[in-house]
Amino acid sequence: MPADGLVLLGEQPGSGYRTPPALVRRADGQTVQLTRLLYLVLEAVDGTRGPAEVAEVVSTAYGRRVAADDVRVLIETKLRPLGLIRATDGSDPEVTKPNPLLALRFRWVVSDPAVTRRLTAPFAALFTPLVVAAVLVAFTIISGWVLLTKGLASATHQAFDRPLLLLVVFAITIFSAGFHEFGHASACRYGGVTPGAMGMGLYLVWPAFYTDVSDSYRLGRAGRLRVDLGGLYFNAIVVLAMFGVWACTQWDALLLIIAAQLLQMVRQLAPMVRFDGYHILADLTGVPDLYSRIGPTLRSLLPGHWDDPRARELRPWARAVVTAWVLVIVPLLLVTLLLMVLALPRVLGTAWASLGAQSHALTIDWAGGDVAGVAVRMLALLAVALPVFGSIYILGRLVRRTTTSVWRATRGHPGRRAVAAVLAGTLVAGLAWAWWPDANRYRPVERFEHGTILDVFPASSFGGPGLRDGQIANAPHTVWASTAELPTRAHPQLALVLVPKPGAPSATNGAHPAAAGTTAGQPHVDLPVQPPGSRGSG
């Protein structure tokens, strides 16, 4: 008997595989790819047919003779381990669901499939071509007006001047994130397939909404792309609605919601994680799970491995697109991980300082009975804490998963395990170097810093002479009297930074400080100056 809750989706139209796989969705929501033979066997197993009868049905559909023993082997070695066939005692099989690093967890169903179908039925009409064209034209005009003509300065000032409006902006932005999921489900209804459950969960540590649209695999490529873009389309509808409310109330703070929708749309288009952009690329290529193709694609790029069977599963054009995606996404993920590791001390220092400032403001608002102010400060505390927890959580899970995988892969191979131990020791030493406390490593980010990628690395790594922190001049020079001792890390000295006025003559190198002061503007007091090549500001 097939397992309970099994849905046979069939062969995916527009597949990027040379031999298109058939798709099956388990009761736990996991979609499984099967060969055509396995799919025909699963389709023929209904609990009433024996192996011989199943073999006869499959032979007719497959065009080749399949014996009863073949059916038994396929059921026991392929279908049952995948959780698609009940156990011999009639119980549903226990399967281990994949646990990817970037996955939605702790899901809570808000509406089951039946409720989702009823809720989204009225919205399906919004995908009529004339309505879509009108919405997109209006969205483009309004977005351009807000960003290029009106601006967001007055909206920002009004929102922070009146905390209650800021709370309204936050609440509507959260609502729009849920409305985004209605777009995916409504696109399913318009295409004639059935949307599944809708709910919310945790993406790493951030709350997120989700919709089960796996039934859209029954649609062609155009229908699946419509489902992928349905959420962004509903973000555009929110922009139109908020502009209408602004036109009636003239509350500029509402324009921040339009800006938030635009930012959400840009973020959703990123193909690095499983946002809308990832699914758009997957449906364009007809490859359902792009991440599963990273390993075979990288191996196929090694000398002599271009004809690797796993890599040749894809059609040439789909393989070219997936290869380009892998070559972009893998370095991007590695650079992102490196920057996350190196920037973590500064992030922790900045978060700690910000949490202290917001906590102090929270106590003042609490003492003054400012309910809206208290709510805004609590949201600010949450906004500061979540990214820090997210970074630590990602690094922790990545270390645990990597350690477990390497330990299993090197079991029975002492030489490989020794090499892995050396590499692990090197990584630990690198982390100690990157996270070891010193005078500057955990200091908060200051407003005068540029925040470039190179700023993540210590100054001495790329250092030429001159000031580093709070640097203003492009080519600063430090000048000391010949009779004075140069400052050191242990004995810093307070110094003046002279900022020349535009058009004023420059002091020559090596001039006396008093002479340099005659050609400079008002001196700017900065951090203690240190000799070239030293670290820390003392």
C-alpha positions in Angstrom: 0.0 0.0 0.0 1.2 3.5 -0.7 2.0 5.6 2.4 -0.8 7.9 3.7 -0.9 11.4 2.3 1.1 10.5 -0.8 0.4 12.7 -3.9 1.6 11.6 -7.3 2.5 14.8 -9.2 3.7 13.1 -12.4 6.5 14.2 -14.8 7.5 17.8 -14.5 6.7 19.7 -17.7 9.7 21.7 -19.1 12.2 19.7 -17.2 15.9 20.5 -17.6 16.8 16.8 -17.3 17.6 14.7 -20.4 15.2 12.1 -19.0 12.6 14.0 -17.0 12.0 12.6 -13.5 8.6 12.1 -12.0 7.7 13.8 -8.8 5.9 12.5 -5.7 5.0 14.5 -2.6 5.0 12.8 0.8 2.7 13.7 3.7 5.6 15.6 5.4 5.8 17.9 2.4 9.0 16.5 1.0 9.0 16.2 -2.8 10.8 13.1 -4.1 12.2 12.6 -7.7 11.7 9.1 -9.2 12.6 7.5 -12.4 9.8 6.7 -14.8 9.9 2.9 -13.9 9.8 3.6 -10.1 6.9 6.0 -10.6 4.9 3.5 -12.7 5.5 0.8 -10.0 4.3 3.2 -7.3 1.3 4.2 -9.3 0.3 0.6 -9.9 0.6 -0.4 -6.2 -2.8 0.2 -4.7 -3.1 -2.5 -2.0 -5.2 -4.8 -4.1 -2.8 -5.9 -6.8 -0.1 -8.5 -6.1 3.4 -8.3 -7.5 2.5 -10.2 -10.7 -0.5 -8.0 -11.4 1.6 -4.9 -10.7 4.3 -6.2 -13.0 1.7 -6.7 -15.8 0.4 -3.1 -15.5 3.9 -1.7 -15.4 5.1 -3.7 -18.4 2.2 -2.4 -20.5 2.9 1.2 -19.6 6.7 1.0 -19.7 6.9 -0.8 -23.0 9.3 -3.4 -21.6 8.8 -6.7 -19.8 9.0 -6.3 -15.9 8.9 -9.4 -13.8 7.2 -9.9 -10.4 10.5 -10.3 -8.8 11.7 -7.0 -10.3 8.6 -5.3 -8.7 9.5 -6.8 -5.3 13.1 -5.7 -5.5 12.1 -2.1 -6.5 9.6 -1.9 -3.7 11.9 -3.2 -1.0 15.1 -1.5 -2.0 13.9 1.8 -3.5 10.3 2.8 -2.7 10.0 1.7 0.9 13.3 3.3 2.1 12.1 6.6 0.6 8.9 6.4 2.7 6.6 5.9 -0.2 5.3 2.4 0.6 3.9 1.3 3.9 5.8 -1.2 6.0 5.0 -4.9 5.8 2.9 -4.6 9.0 0.8 -1.9 7.4 2.3 1.0 9.3 3.5 4.2 7.7 7.3 4.2 7.3 9.6 6.2 9.4 11.9 8.3 7.2 14.6 10.9 7.9 13.7 14.2 6.3 16.6 16.2 4.8 17.8 18.9 7.2 19.4 21.6 5.0 21.3 24.4 6.7 19.0 27.1 5.2 15.6 25.7 5.8 12.4 26.8 7.5 11.9 25.2 10.9 9.3 25.0 13.7 6.5 25.4 11.2 3.1 26.3 12.5 0.1 25.8 10.1 -2.3 28.7 10.1 -4.6 27.5 7.3 -4.9 23.9 6.0 -5.2 23.3 2.3 -9.1 23.5 2.4 -9.0 26.9 4.1 -6.3 28.1 1.8 -8.3 27.3 -1.2 -11.3 29.2 0.1 -9.3 32.2 1.2 -7.4 32.6 -2.1 -10.3 32.0 -4.5 -11.3 35.7 -4.7 -7.7 36.8 -5.4 -7.2 34.6 -8.4 -8.9 37.2 -10.6 -6.1 39.6 -9.9 -3.9 37.5 -12.3 -6.1 38.4 -15.3 -3.7 39.9 -17.9 -5.3 43.3 -18.1 -5.3 43.6 -14.3 -1.7 42.6 -14.1 -0.7 45.2 -16.8 -2.6 48.0 -15.0 -1.0 47.1 -11.6 2.5 47.0 -13.0 2.2 50.3 -14.8 0.8 52.0 -11.7 3.4 50.3 -9.5 6.3 51.6 -11.7 4.9 55.2 -11.7 4.3 55.3 -7.9 7.7 53.7 -7.1 9.5 56.2 -9.3 7.7 59.1 -7.7 8.4 58.0 -4.2 12.1 57.3 -4.8 13.0 60.1 -7.3 10.6 63.0 -6.6 9.0 62.8 -3.1 11.8 61.1 -1.2 11.6 59.5 2.2 13.1 62.2 4.5 9.8 63.6 5.7 8.4 60.0 6.0 11.3 59.0 8.2 11.1 62.2 10.4 7.4 61.8 10.9 7.6 58.1 11.8 10.3 58.6 14.4 8.8 61.8 15.7 5.5 59.9 16.3 6.3 56.4 17.5 2.7 55.3 17.1 3.0 55.8 13.3 6.2 53.8 13.4 4.3 50.9 15.0 1.6 51.2 12.3 4.3 51.0 9.6 5.8 47.9 11.3 2.4 46.2 11.6 1.4 46.8 8.0 4.9 45.6 6.8 4.4 42.3 8.8 0.9 42.0 7.3 2.3 42.5 3.8 4.7 39.6 4.3 1.8 37.3 4.9 -0.1 38.9 1.9 3.0 38.0 -0.2 2.2 34.3 0.4 -1.4 34.9 -0.7 0.1 35.9 -4.0 1.8 32.5 -4.5 -1.3 30.6 -3.4 -3.6 32.7 -5.6 -1.4 32.1 -8.6 -1.8 28.4 -8.0 -5.6 28.8 -8.1 -5.5 30.9 -11.3 -3.3 28.2 -12.9 -5.8 25.4 -12.0 -3.8 23.6 -9.3 -4.3 23.4 -5.6 -2.3 25.4 -3.1 -1.5 23.7 0.2 -1.1 24.8 3.8 -0.1 28.3 4.7 1.7 29.1 8.0 4.7 30.5 9.6 8.0 29.3 11.1 11.6 30.3 11.7 14.1 30.8 9.0 17.3 30.5 11.0 16.2 32.8 13.8 13.9 35.2 11.8 10.1 34.6 11.7 8.9 33.9 8.2 5.7 33.0 6.4 5.4 30.1 4.0 2.9 28.5 1.5 3.0 24.9 0.1 2.8 25.3 -3.7 4.3 21.9 -4.6 1.2 21.2 -6.6 2.4 23.8 -9.1 4.8 21.2 -10.5 1.9 20.0 -12.5 2.0 23.3 -14.4 4.2 24.2 -17.4 7.1 26.5 -17.1 5.0 29.6 -17.6 2.5 28.6 -14.9 5.3 27.8 -12.4 6.9 31.2 -13.0 3.6 32.9 -12.4 3.4 31.2 -9.1 7.0 32.2 -8.3 6.3 35.8 -9.1 2.9 35.9 -7.5 4.3 37.0 -4.1 6.2 39.9 -5.7 3.1 40.9 -7.6 1.1 41.1 -4.4 3.9 43.3 -2.9 3.2 45.7 -5.8 -0.5 45.6 -5.0 0.4 46.6 -1.4 2.3 49.6 -2.8 -0.8 50.7 -4.7 -3.0 50.3 -1.6 -0.6 52.3 0.6 -0.3 55.1 -2.0 -4.1 55.3 -1.9 -4.2 55.6 1.9 -1.4 58.2 1.8 -3.4 60.2 -0.8 -6.3 60.3 1.6 -4.5 60.9 4.9 -1.3 62.7 3.8 0.6 60.7 6.5 4.1 60.6 5.0 5.2 57.8 7.3 3.1 55.4 5.2 5.5 56.0 2.4 8.0 54.0 4.4 5.8 50.9 3.8 6.3 51.5 0.0 10.1 51.6 0.6 9.9 48.4 2.7 8.0 46.6 -0.1 10.6 47.6 -2.6 13.4 46.3 -0.3 11.5 43.1 0.3 11.1 42.5 -3.4 14.8 43.1 -4.1 15.7 40.7 -1.2 13.3 38.0 -2.6 15.0 38.1 -6.0 18.3 37.0 -4.6 19.0 33.4 -5.8 21.5 32.6 -3.1 19.0 31.2 -0.6 15.6 29.7 -1.1 13.7 32.9 -1.8 11.6 33.7 -4.8 14.6 34.3 -7.0 16.0 30.8 -6.3 12.6 29.2 -7.3 12.4 31.4 -10.4 15.8 30.1 -11.6 14.9 26.6 -10.7 11.7 26.7 -12.7 13.4 28.5 -15.6 16.0 25.6 -15.9 13.5 22.9 -14.9 15.8 21.7 -12.1 13.8 21.5 -8.9 16.7 21.5 -6.3 19.6 23.6 -7.5 21.6 23.0 -4.3 21.7 19.3 -5.0 23.5 20.1 -8.2 26.5 21.9 -6.6 28.5 18.8 -5.9 28.1 17.1 -9.3 28.7 20.4 -11.1 31.9 21.1 -9.3 33.2 17.6 -9.8 32.4 17.8 -13.5 34.7 20.9 -13.8 37.7 18.8 -12.7 40.0 17.6 -15.5 38.7 14.4 -17.0 35.3 14.5 -15.3 33.3 16.6 -17.8 31.4 13.4 -18.8 30.5 12.5 -15.2 27.0 10.7 -15.4 25.5 13.0 -12.7 26.5 16.1 -14.6 25.2 14.7 -17.9 21.8 14.2 -16.5 20.9 17.8 -17.4 20.2 19.1 -20.9 23.1 21.1 -22.3 21.4 24.5 -21.9 20.2 23.7 -18.4 23.7 22.4 -17.5 25.2 25.7 -18.7 22.9 27.8 -16.7 23.3 25.7 -13.5 27.1 25.7 -14.0 27.1 29.5 -14.2 24.9 29.7 -11.1 27.3 27.4 -9.2 30.4 29.4 -10.2 28.7 32.5 -8.9 27.0 31.2 -5.8 29.8 29.1 -4.3 32.4 31.9 -4.2 29.7 34.3 -3.0 28.8 31.9 -0.1 32.4 31.5 0.8 33.1 35.2 0.8 29.9 35.9 2.8 31.0 33.3 5.4 34.5 34.7 5.6 33.2 38.3 6.1 30.7 37.0 8.7 33.6 35.4 10.7 35.9 38.4 10.5 33.2 41.0 11.2 31.6 39.1 14.1 33.7 40.9 16.8 32.8 44.4 15.5 29.1 43.2 15.2 29.1 42.0 18.8 30.7 45.2 20.0 28.2 47.4 18.0 25.3 45.3 19.1 26.3 45.5 22.8 26.6 49.3 22.6 23.3 49.6 20.8 21.5 47.3 23.3 22.8 49.5 26.1 21.6 52.7 24.5 18.2 51.2 23.6 17.8 49.7 27.1 18.6 53.2 28.6 16.0 54.8 26.4 13.5 52.0 27.2 13.8 52.8 31.0 13.2 56.5 30.3 10.1 55.8 28.1 8.8 53.3 30.7 9.2 55.8 33.5 7.4 58.4 31.5 4.5 56.1 30.6 5.2 56.4 26.9 3.5 53.2 25.7 4.3 53.7 22.0 7.9 54.6 22.8 8.3 51.5 24.9 7.0 49.3 22.0 9.4 51.0 19.6 12.4 50.4 21.9 11.5 46.8 22.3 11.3 46.3 18.6 14.7 48.0 18.3 16.2 45.6 20.8 14.8 42.7 18.9 16.1 44.1 15.6 19.6 44.4 17.1 19.6 41.0 18.8 18.2 38.8 16.0 21.0 39.3 13.4 23.6 38.6 16.1 21.9 35.4 17.2 21.4 34.5 13.5 25.1 34.8 12.7 26.1 32.8 15.8 23.5 30.1 14.9 24.7 29.8 11.3 28.3 29.4 12.3 27.5 26.9 15.1 25.4 24.7 12.8 27.9 24.9 10.0 30.7 23.8 12.3 28.7 20.9 13.7 27.5 19.7 10.3 31.0 20.0 8.8 32.6 18.2 11.7 30.1 15.3 11.5 30.4 15.0 7.7 34.2 14.9 7.9 34.3 12.4 10.7 32.0 10.0 8.8 33.9 10.5 5.5 37.3 9.8 7.1 36.2 6.7 9.1 38.6 3.9 8.4 41.1 6.3 6.7 43.7 7.4 9.3 45.7 9.4 6.8 42.7 11.4 5.6 41.6 12.0 9.2 45.1 13.3 10.1 44.9 15.8 7.2 41.5 16.8 8.4 42.8 17.3 11.9 45.6 19.6 10.6 43.1 21.6 8.6 40.8 21.9 11.6 43.7 23.1 13.8 44.6 25.7 11.2 41.0 26.9 11.1 40.9 27.1 14.9 44.1 29.1 14.9 42.6 31.4 12.3 39.5 31.9 14.4 41.7 32.7 17.4 43.5 35.3 15.4 40.2 36.8 14.1 38.4 36.8 17.5 41.2 37.4 20.0 40.3 40.4 22.2 42.4 43.5 21.9 41.9 47.3 22.2 40.1 47.7 18.8 38.7 44.3 17.7 35.4 44.5 19.7 34.9 48.3 19.6 31.5 49.5 18.2 31.4 50.7 14.6 31.6 54.5 14.5 29.8 56.8 12.2 33.0 58.1 10.5 34.0 54.6 9.3 33.5 53.8 5.6 32.4 50.2 6.1 34.1 48.8 3.1 35.1 45.1 2.7 38.7 45.8 3.4 37.7 47.5 6.7 36.8 44.0 7.9 40.5 43.1 7.9 43.0 44.5 10.4 44.7 47.7 9.3 48.1 46.1 9.3 47.0 43.5 6.7 46.9 46.1 3.9 48.6 48.9 5.7 50.5 51.7 4.4 51.5 54.5 6.6 49.1 57.0 8.0 46.0 57.2 10.1 43.4 54.5 9.9 40.5 55.2 12.3 38.6 58.4 11.5 40.9 59.1 8.6 39.9 62.2 6.6 42.9 63.1 4.4 43.7 60.9 1.5 47.5 61.1 2.2 48.0 62.1 5.8 51.4 62.8 7.3 52.5 62.6 10.9 55.0 65.2 12.0 57.0 65.0 15.3 59.7 67.3 16.7 63.1 65.8 16.2 63.8 66.0 20.0 60.5 64.2 20.9 60.1 60.5 21.4 57.7 58.8 19.0 54.5 57.4 20.5 54.2 53.7 21.1 51.3 51.4 21.8 52.2 51.5 25.5 52.7 55.2 25.6 50.4 57.0 23.1 50.4 60.7 22.7 47.5 63.1 22.0 47.8 64.8 18.6 46.1 67.3 16.3 44.9 66.5 12.8 45.1 69.6 10.6 42.5 69.7 7.8 43.5 72.0 4.9 40.9 74.4 3.6 40.0 74.1 -0.1 42.4 76.1 -2.2 44.8 76.7 0.7 48.5 76.0 0.0 49.7 72.7 1.4 52.4 72.3 4.1 55.5 70.7 2.8 56.5 67.3 4.1 58.7 67.5 7.2 57.7 71.1 8.0 57.5 72.2 11.6 54.1 71.7 13.2 53.7 75.4 13.7 54.5 76.1 10.0 51.9 73.5 9.0 49.4 75.1 11.2 49.7 78.4 9.3 48.4 76.9 6.1 45.6 74.7 7.6 42.1 75.4 8.7 40.7 74.8 12.1 42.6 71.8 13.7 40.5 68.8 14.4 41.2 66.8 17.6 41.3 63.1 16.8 42.4 59.9 18.5 46.0 59.6 19.6 48.3 59.2 16.6 50.5 56.1 16.4 53.7 55.5 14.3 53.3 53.9 10.9 52.7 50.1 11.0 51.5 49.9 14.6 48.0 48.7 15.5 45.5 50.1 17.9 44.9 53.7 18.9 46.0 53.5 22.5 
